[in-house]
Amino acid sequence: MSFVPTATAVLNYWVRILAALEKKINRQSYETWLKPTRFSHLEGKKLFVRIPSADFQHVGDRYADLIQEAIENLELDVEAVVLITPEQDPRAPKVREDGGFAPLPSHSQNAPQQSRLASPSAPAAPGPEQSRFDWNTASQLNPRYQFDAFVVGSGNQFAMAAAQAVAERPSKAYNPLFLYGGVGMGKTHLMHAIGHDVKRRMPHASISYVSGEKFMNEMVDSVRYQKMTSFRDRFRNVDVLLIDDIQFMAGKERTQEEFFHTFNTLHESMKQIVIASDRPPKELPDFEDRLRSRFEWGLIADIQPPDLETKVAILQKKAENEQTQLPTDVALFIASNVRTNVRELEGALVRLIAWCSMHGVEITLAVAQQCLKQFIDTQVRKITIEAIQRTVAEQFGMRVSELKQKNNSRQIVVPRQIAMYLAKQLTEASLPEIGRQFGGKHHTTVMHSISKIDEQRRADKDLNRTINKLMETLS
Ligand SMILES: Nc1ncnc2c1ncn2[C@@H]1O[C@H](COP(=O)(O)OP(=O)(O)OP(=O)(O)O)[C@@H](O)[C@H]1O
């Protein structure tokens, strides 16, 4: 038997949400923006809330996360909150001359007769002017992931510019925008920033952010519970679809099929699609060609690992956000010891700040070395030449012994040079030592191999990416 809430219980939904919000935000904001709002009605699982005027419409975005959290904590059966002005509300009581609302029936015995709050008649469907937010989408955007919090360096400036162009002119600049890069390089950050920016420019735009995995899970559920129509409505009626970790759909035929149709519908109706992946479309394994080729219709932008200067700038920006002074030598120490992953870079900083605040000491190089010792030790754990040879051989589908043979065919020479280059970068081994481990090569041959790869890496993006990937696997 399903539980049908009474009118009073429903009326209390918004009162209870407000009570929860009141504890979380400062008094003045609450008094100004939230207190004057009123429950209007419930339509299915949509809670309609009346705001005194259109000036209040930003409340939906500003407090979306807190409202969602309150709904979850209170276990209310509500899927969306729709903010409406009195003109849009068929049930609105008369607005008093002073601009405030007449009291609600549950709050006062003197409720105006003309209040239609208890009216059983169906309310009008929300008009296009209403501020509407759905936390399945908007609030899933991390408020910290904004463009101005993203530090630009040579490895990500192209992706950043592409993301900004898409946010400024959705569906007109590049459609789809396909972002790819290694773990923790900022793909999700850029996607969310697009979402925030579009929302700021076009408050009524509906934006959906979903991971490939969630898309699949929701689809499976919808098939099981025969709710495919609402599943399709949800993804095919948005203005911007942000889909993260698309590589998850590899080998999932039914999910790819559904996503193919979602993609087509959105693209045909000039809606923006942004896709993030850990590799470029042509390298996505077990993906249908028709999807892969669509991913290439717009713009493909890669994000390369940050260089040292960018890592330092990221650390300084994060410290600034935490209102913490980070001396340059400490930033440099962290940046040069945490290899590529920005998430780990942040992790090190958070740990350092927490440690210093706990011990009541200032952040200095000596303190950082002490506090991050363990963190950094695991980062620079010993990488052996054998491990490099194994990883490189696996990457190129060959045997380790082939890397050591006196075979100068191109298929063998290039992987061998890459392996030697990595041995120089990631281990302490000398050139003669590296030579010995590659079947007795002379140290000048090793040196030549290293400088060759060093040079080619700058010019050849694919080679650069392969090397970054190998470094990530090894560290
Ligand atoms: N250039 C940058 N400037 C500021 N912060 C960054 C930058 N790049 C990454 N970050 C931060 O690093 C963390 C990891 O980024 P994000 O989650 O976007 O990476 P990702 O590429 O989506 O990783 P994954 O492949 O694991 O999903 C986030 O906190 C993000 O804000």
The ligand as a MOL file (V3000), in Angstrom:
LIG
                    3D

  0  0  0     0  0            999 V3000
M  V30 BEGIN CTAB
M  V30 COUNTS 31 33 0 0 0
M  V30 BEGIN ATOM
M  V30 1 N 43.7330 23.2730 -13.8040 0
M  V30 2 C 43.1470 23.0890 -12.6140 0
M  V30 3 N 42.9360 24.1370 -11.7910 0
M  V30 4 C 42.3720 23.9690 -10.5830 0
M  V30 5 N 41.9380 22.7890 -10.1040 0
M  V30 6 C 42.1170 21.7140 -10.8920 0
M  V30 7 C 42.7160 21.8050 -12.1810 0
M  V30 8 N 42.7480 20.5730 -12.7210 0
M  V30 9 C 42.1860 19.7490 -11.8250 0
M  V30 10 N 41.8000 20.4200 -10.7300 0
M  V30 11 C 41.1750 19.8760 -9.5070 0
M  V30 12 O 41.6150 18.5410 -9.3560 0
M  V30 13 C 40.5840 17.7140 -8.8730 0
M  V30 14 C 40.3430 16.5740 -9.8480 0
M  V30 15 O 39.7710 17.1070 -11.0310 0
M  V30 16 P 38.5820 16.3790 -11.8280 0
M  V30 17 O 37.7480 15.5660 -10.9060 0
M  V30 18 O 37.9170 17.3950 -12.6640 0
M  V30 19 O 39.4480 15.4030 -12.7180 0
M  V30 20 P 38.9880 14.3820 -13.8440 0
M  V30 21 O 39.8560 14.6490 -15.0160 0
M  V30 22 O 37.5210 14.4500 -14.0630 0
M  V30 23 O 39.4010 13.0180 -13.1820 0
M  V30 24 P 38.7710 11.5280 -13.3320 0
M  V30 25 O 39.2660 11.0130 -14.6330 0
M  V30 26 O 39.3170 10.8190 -12.1600 0
M  V30 27 O 37.2740 11.6810 -13.3000 0
M  V30 28 C 39.3670 18.6130 -8.7220 0
M  V30 29 O 39.2660 19.0000 -7.3850 0
M  V30 30 C 39.6810 19.8070 -9.5880 0
M  V30 31 O 39.0910 20.9920 -9.0830 0
M  V30 END ATOM
M  V30 BEGIN BOND
M  V30 1 1 1 2
M  V30 2 1 2 3
M  V30 3 2 2 7
M  V30 4 2 3 4
M  V30 5 1 4 5
M  V30 6 2 5 6
M  V30 7 1 6 7
M  V30 8 1 6 10
M  V30 9 1 7 8
M  V30 10 2 8 9
M  V30 11 1 9 10
M  V30 12 1 10 11
M  V30 13 1 11 12
M  V30 14 1 11 30
M  V30 15 1 12 13
M  V30 16 1 13 14
M  V30 17 1 13 28
M  V30 18 1 14 15
M  V30 19 1 15 16
M  V30 20 2 16 17
M  V30 21 1 16 18
M  V30 22 1 16 19
M  V30 23 1 19 20
M  V30 24 2 20 21
M  V30 25 1 20 22
M  V30 26 1 20 23
M  V30 27 1 23 24
M  V30 28 2 24 25
M  V30 29 1 24 26
M  V30 30 1 24 27
M  V30 31 1 28 29
M  V30 32 1 28 30
M  V30 33 1 30 31
M  V30 END BOND
M  V30 END CTAB
M  END
